[in-house]
Amino acid sequence: MQAPAPRVLLVHGLLNANSWLLPLAARLRAQGFDPALFGYSSLLDGPERAVPRLVERLRRERVAAIVGHSLGGLIALEALRAAPDAAVTRVVCLGSPLRGSLTARNMAAKPWARPLLGRSAGLLQGGLERWDGPAEVGLVAGDVARGLGRLFARFEGGSDGTVGLDETRLPGLADHCTVHSSHTGLVFSRDAVAQAAHFLRHGRFERGPEHAIESAAV
């Protein structure tokens, strides 16, 4: 009897909704996973309300893995910090500013832009110090500096237009790779999905000449 497909919960980012992740869900389903969507309001809920709801969902459905885009990756790790007993074994973050976001800090400094961060402002600005939970965490970063984030931040190193590559390198990650994509494009990138699926299966990203893979040492 064939084993059931692993349940993977998808968590969207700032100012997005579940529908944003439907193409990602379809591609992960084609890769043999059982994707489901977790929705929340980044403005009205923020981590204070979203994290407890996510923890309850993880426990109720015995979720095996999480894929989070941008803020969604931070929400996922905060949920696993609050519930280290959850069944989640692997997490893939797509373009998440795990070490805090310069774009968010610059937005918070502008009265007209600050409301766009809502209740998620603190987590986006500060990020995490390191990851030391039981789940293996991998991060797929983009290196195409294109997007609205460029209105708020200029990065010294590479970026995906919204998040700097240095902001994605959190101590304690199991692996880290870069694909040719903008921040928004990571959700739709075939390379990003292929790398996410490889990590969910093996706990590491695929090495090959067609991918601009970085060292796992972060």
DAFEN-V990630 format. One record per pair of residues at least 6 apart in sequence whose C-alpha atoms are under 6 Angstrom apart, sorted by the first residue. I is the first residue (numbers start at 0). J is the second residue. If there is no record, write none. Layout:
BEGIN
I/J  I/J
END
This chain:
BEGIN
4/32  4/33  5/32  5/33  6/33  6/34  6/62  6/63  7/33  7/34  7/64  7/65  8/34  8/35  8/36  8/65  9/36  9/37  9/65  9/66  9/67  10/37  10/67  10/71  11/68  11/71  12/68  12/69  12/70  12/71  13/41  13/70  17/38  24/34  41/119  42/117  42/118  45/118  45/119  50/78  54/78  61/86  62/87  63/86  63/87  63/88  64/87  64/88  64/89  64/90  65/90  66/90  66/91  66/92  67/92  68/92  68/93  69/93  69/94  69/95  70/95  72/92  72/95  88/134  89/134  89/135  89/136  90/136  91/136  91/137  91/138  92/138  93/138  93/139  94/140  96/166  96/167  97/126  97/127  97/167  98/126  98/127  98/166  99/123  99/124  99/125  99/126  100/123  100/124  102/151  102/152  103/124  104/124  105/151  106/112  106/113  107/113  129/169  129/170  129/171  130/171  131/171  135/173  136/172  136/173  137/172  137/173  137/174  137/175  138/175  139/176  139/177  140/177  141/159  141/177  141/178  141/179  141/180  141/181  142/158  142/159  142/179  142/180  143/159  143/180  143/181  144/158  144/159  144/160  145/160  145/181  146/160  148/160  148/161  149/160  157/163  157/164  158/164  159/181  159/182  168/217  170/217  174/203  174/215  175/215  176/212  176/213  177/211  177/212  178/211  194/204  197/204  198/204
END
